[in-house]
Amino acid sequence: MQGANEYMSPNELQHESNFNGTIFIKSSKGCSPLERDKISYIRPASQSELVDAIKRLNELNRTPQKIVTVGAFSSFEFPQLNLVGQGDDQPDYPRKINSKYLVIDMSGMNKILHLDKISLTVTVEAGITYWELANQLRVKGLAVANLSAYPEVTVGGGSGTGTHGSGYAFHGKNQADQFISMEVVNARGEVQRIVDPRLFTHLGVLGVVTSITMRCIPMFYLKQTCYEFPDLDTFDNLRIGAFRELADNEDFYSTMMRIDLVDKRHHPLKCYIRRVATDANDHEYQPTFLGAPLVKNEDGEEPFVFTGPYYDVLPDHTTASRKKIPEPGTYHQAEYFVDNRLASEAVHAFLSEADKDHSFIEALPTGLKCRFVSSDDQWMSPTAKIDGVALYLAFQLSLYGSRAEIDSILKRIEQCFSDRKIEFSCHWGKLCRQGHATVNGKFKDRAKAMNVARIQLDPDNAFLDVGSELAKLFVS
Ligand SMILES: Cc1cc2nc3c(=O)[nH]c(=O)nc-3n(C[C@H](O)[C@H](O)[C@H](O)COP(=O)(O)OP(=O)(O)OC[C@H]3O[C@@H](n4cnc5c(N)ncnc54)[C@H](O)[C@@H]3O)c2cc1C
């Protein structure tokens, strides 16, 4: 029999806690998957290493009861799990991944496996981050068209939650919309190929995603401009104007808005517009937009106006994501999606709640970020094309404070949308107050179809916890 540590990668786990230090993998130093009662992990360097390890565990009758795959571990929620500590009266208490889980750390699977410059497709190991991928593609003159505000996420992990960028059409969609196929490994060590795009928002429940084939495009540069508008009255003109601009100008790439919460009377807003640049030296910026002047860069602040490779321009330069990692438990993210046709009503509902006291200002010092996400055809995408929605307005919330403080803000937001009968969904990888199964309840018919596919791919139910938010939705 082989030694107990044979499946341990020489490296430690890449992350022992998630991005904001609220979910922990209990320390796994010195134990292996063969030690039943301790939490254990595998950090495979390839699909075959993963398959061999799982098959060997099965031969030894040590089939893992439960498996969880971790990408860059940047999510704030894992709705397929029942995290220890969840649901108790101490929401600030760090939650732990239950020790019955075999944790698959994907950070060792970070290579490009195949690149086809003719068909513009690339096959990658699922643990590669968008940042690594973008940098490696650049050398070949290629690019990923669709990047989120945080390119440090992995290609496999981003598609687990329906991660999106901001913009319109291809650029602003769910990242998994650029996928062509995925390979997954189940608890028996079987490799299966998924080509049905409806399954690409996989929620971590279809098995370990080991490789992904996706489209790429020629390398491009972007220039960002930012215009400040004195009050919220311009919001609708701006929203519509920005998209008219999009239709009229081929170089238009994406837009995003940030609404100030401090000035309750006017709620001035900044509109960020990204256009395709000819190269890194293209510094010709449109001086006004719908009558508003260009915001000037100040020393030490986020850069408002600049040009660079697309992967330098698209990340959000304001929030904690670009600064030092905050103290554990003090930074959180939540994100709600509303049909863009209800954007104005939803923003006004949000602001009238925010204006009631000072707590929103404290929790959201960088304001209300509004992004635009085109709908897609994936069953479990939080921005799926349901009820004819073509475009979603995303309320992207970078929240500072304790979990209890944040919970009370989220409760008020969800309530103010419900009171006005504004339907909304939420990001799978971020916080919500009522639970993902409730907030994303409108996906329940799709969840049934997803569940059928899940059971075929994972007949051992190794990737889904009974009683988790997702399980509630699958059986509702
Ligand atoms: C600072 C910051 C900024 C962000 N900005 C954005 C943004 O602009 N837009 C947006 O939509 N989201 C954003 N997010 C959320 C983030 O993109 C998602 O939570 C994303 O899913 C995280 O990817 P990851 O690689 O860290 O995966 P993880 O957080 O490790 O995992 C995410 C899910 O996928 C599963 N999983 C991971 N890898 C695999 C795999 N290989 N096989 C099977 N299952 C797997 C996990 O079990 C989990 O369910 C941001 C997060 C942070 C921390």
The ligand as an SDF file (V2000), in Angstrom:
LIG
                    3D

 53 58  0  0  0  0  0  0  0  0999 V2000
  -12.5920   41.9200   -4.6730 C   0  0  0  0  0  0  0  0  0  0  0  0
  -13.6210   41.1640   -5.4240 C   0  0  0  0  0  0  0  0  0  0  0  0
  -14.1840   41.7240   -6.5610 C   0  0  0  0  0  0  0  0  0  0  0  0
  -15.1730   41.0200   -7.2650 C   0  0  0  0  0  0  0  0  0  0  0  0
  -15.6910   41.5600   -8.4140 N   0  0  0  0  0  0  0  0  0  0  0  0
  -16.6460   40.8840   -9.0960 C   0  0  0  0  0  0  0  0  0  0  0  0
  -17.1790   41.3650  -10.3240 C   0  0  0  0  0  0  0  0  0  0  0  0
  -16.7340   42.3660  -10.8620 O   0  0  0  0  0  0  0  0  0  0  0  0
  -18.1850   40.6760  -10.9260 N   0  0  0  0  0  0  0  0  0  0  0  0
  -18.6850   39.5270  -10.3840 C   0  0  0  0  0  0  0  0  0  0  0  0
  -19.6100   38.9540  -10.9560 O   0  0  0  0  0  0  0  0  0  0  0  0
  -18.1580   38.9990   -9.2550 N   0  0  0  0  0  0  0  0  0  0  0  0
  -17.1530   39.6490   -8.6130 C   0  0  0  0  0  0  0  0  0  0  0  0
  -16.6150   39.1010   -7.4730 N   0  0  0  0  0  0  0  0  0  0  0  0
  -17.0790   37.7680   -7.0450 C   0  0  0  0  0  0  0  0  0  0  0  0
  -16.2200   36.6770   -7.6770 C   0  0  0  0  0  0  0  0  0  0  0  0
  -15.9900   36.9400   -9.0280 O   0  0  0  0  0  0  0  0  0  0  0  0
  -16.9160   35.3230   -7.5910 C   0  0  0  0  0  0  0  0  0  0  0  0
  -17.2600   35.0540   -6.2930 O   0  0  0  0  0  0  0  0  0  0  0  0
  -16.0920   34.1850   -8.2210 C   0  0  0  0  0  0  0  0  0  0  0  0
  -16.9020   33.0550   -8.3230 O   0  0  0  0  0  0  0  0  0  0  0  0
  -14.8370   33.8400   -7.4360 C   0  0  0  0  0  0  0  0  0  0  0  0
  -14.0290   32.9750   -8.1970 O   0  0  0  0  0  0  0  0  0  0  0  0
  -12.9090   32.1020   -7.4800 P   0  0  0  0  0  0  0  0  0  0  0  0
  -11.9460   31.6020   -8.4910 O   0  0  0  0  0  0  0  0  0  0  0  0
  -12.3410   32.8530   -6.3370 O   0  0  0  0  0  0  0  0  0  0  0  0
  -13.7720   30.8690   -6.9740 O   0  0  0  0  0  0  0  0  0  0  0  0
  -14.1540   30.4280   -5.5060 P   0  0  0  0  0  0  0  0  0  0  0  0
  -14.6100   31.6060   -4.7370 O   0  0  0  0  0  0  0  0  0  0  0  0
  -13.0540   29.6300   -4.9330 O   0  0  0  0  0  0  0  0  0  0  0  0
  -15.3930   29.4520   -5.8360 O   0  0  0  0  0  0  0  0  0  0  0  0
  -16.5940   29.9370   -6.3760 C   0  0  0  0  0  0  0  0  0  0  0  0
  -17.5830   28.7770   -6.5530 C   0  0  0  0  0  0  0  0  0  0  0  0
  -17.1580   27.9190   -7.6050 O   0  0  0  0  0  0  0  0  0  0  0  0
  -16.8070   26.6250   -7.0960 C   0  0  0  0  0  0  0  0  0  0  0  0
  -15.5790   26.2540   -7.7910 N   0  0  0  0  0  0  0  0  0  0  0  0
  -14.4260   26.9650   -7.8540 C   0  0  0  0  0  0  0  0  0  0  0  0
  -13.5750   26.3830   -8.7090 N   0  0  0  0  0  0  0  0  0  0  0  0
  -14.2010   25.2670   -9.1770 C   0  0  0  0  0  0  0  0  0  0  0  0
  -13.8310   24.2420  -10.0750 C   0  0  0  0  0  0  0  0  0  0  0  0
  -12.6620   24.2470  -10.7140 N   0  0  0  0  0  0  0  0  0  0  0  0
  -14.6980   23.2290  -10.2760 N   0  0  0  0  0  0  0  0  0  0  0  0
  -15.9050   23.1990   -9.6510 C   0  0  0  0  0  0  0  0  0  0  0  0
  -16.3080   24.1610   -8.8060 N   0  0  0  0  0  0  0  0  0  0  0  0
  -15.4660   25.1760   -8.5770 C   0  0  0  0  0  0  0  0  0  0  0  0
  -16.6830   26.7800   -5.6090 C   0  0  0  0  0  0  0  0  0  0  0  0
  -16.9660   25.5930   -4.9000 O   0  0  0  0  0  0  0  0  0  0  0  0
  -17.7040   27.8720   -5.3360 C   0  0  0  0  0  0  0  0  0  0  0  0
  -18.9990   27.3450   -5.3190 O   0  0  0  0  0  0  0  0  0  0  0  0
  -15.6040   39.7560   -6.7850 C   0  0  0  0  0  0  0  0  0  0  0  0
  -15.0170   39.1910   -5.6340 C   0  0  0  0  0  0  0  0  0  0  0  0
  -14.0270   39.8860   -4.9730 C   0  0  0  0  0  0  0  0  0  0  0  0
  -13.3930   39.2760   -3.7640 C   0  0  0  0  0  0  0  0  0  0  0  0
  1  2  1  0
  2  3  1  0
  2 52  2  0
  3  4  2  0
  4  5  1  0
  4 50  1  0
  5  6  2  0
  6  7  1  0
  6 13  1  0
  7  8  2  0
  7  9  1  0
  9 10  1  0
 10 11  2  0
 10 12  1  0
 12 13  2  0
 13 14  1  0
 14 15  1  0
 14 50  1  0
 15 16  1  0
 16 17  1  0
 16 18  1  0
 18 19  1  0
 18 20  1  0
 20 21  1  0
 20 22  1  0
 22 23  1  0
 23 24  1  0
 24 25  2  0
 24 26  1  0
 24 27  1  0
 27 28  1  0
 28 29  2  0
 28 30  1  0
 28 31  1  0
 31 32  1  0
 32 33  1  0
 33 34  1  0
 33 48  1  0
 34 35  1  0
 35 36  1  0
 35 46  1  0
 36 37  1  0
 36 45  1  0
 37 38  2  0
 38 39  1  0
 39 40  1  0
 39 45  2  0
 40 41  1  0
 40 42  2  0
 42 43  1  0
 43 44  2  0
 44 45  1  0
 46 47  1  0
 46 48  1  0
 48 49  1  0
 50 51  2  0
 51 52  1  0
 52 53  1  0
M  END
$$$$
